[in-house]
Amino acid sequence: MTRKGCPNRILWGPAQEKAYQTRDPVLRLPDTAKEFILRTDALDEGISAMLMQERGGKPFPVSYASKKLSGAENYSTMEKECLAIVWGIKKFELYLQGMKFVLQTDHKPLTYLNSAKFVNNRIMRWVMYLQNFDVRVESIKGSDNVGADFLSRVCE
């Protein structure tokens, strides 16, 4: 919009200013008295995490993060989804350490990680890392994981 040759200018008048000023903020400040919700997702290209808290029965984002996967991270779907969880927890560890929180994933097999009889060494290391946290894993529908799904598609 500010590049040379951009055909249209943005007209910003009193109506646009009022709409901008009265709109709810996208991100909310974290409230350490409330439980955190961490939603993660993974695709072939990248992984993402979204830290949220409920306010008035509705989840609001506290922070977003995404990461492009390297060529060496050409993992199976299960491993990518697990990597997204571990990476997301590490990214938001400042908020999550010592707190109870809910981990929501649209990859249902991850809800059984602690009871799995056989997993590979990489996943086993990640499971051992997750045991440092007071986390409850929930499975959600992919259609409810829109924010994290979107971020995993547009990772930098």
Buried (B, 14 or more C-beta within 10 A) or exposed (E): EEEEEEEEEEEEEEEEEEEEEEEEEEEBEBEEEEEBBBBBBBBEEBBBBBBBBBEEEEBBBBBBBBBEBEEEBEBEEBBBBBBBBBBBBEBBEEBBEEEEBBBBBBBEEBBEBEEEEEBEEBBEEBBEEBEEBEBEBEEBEEEEBEBBBBBBEEBE
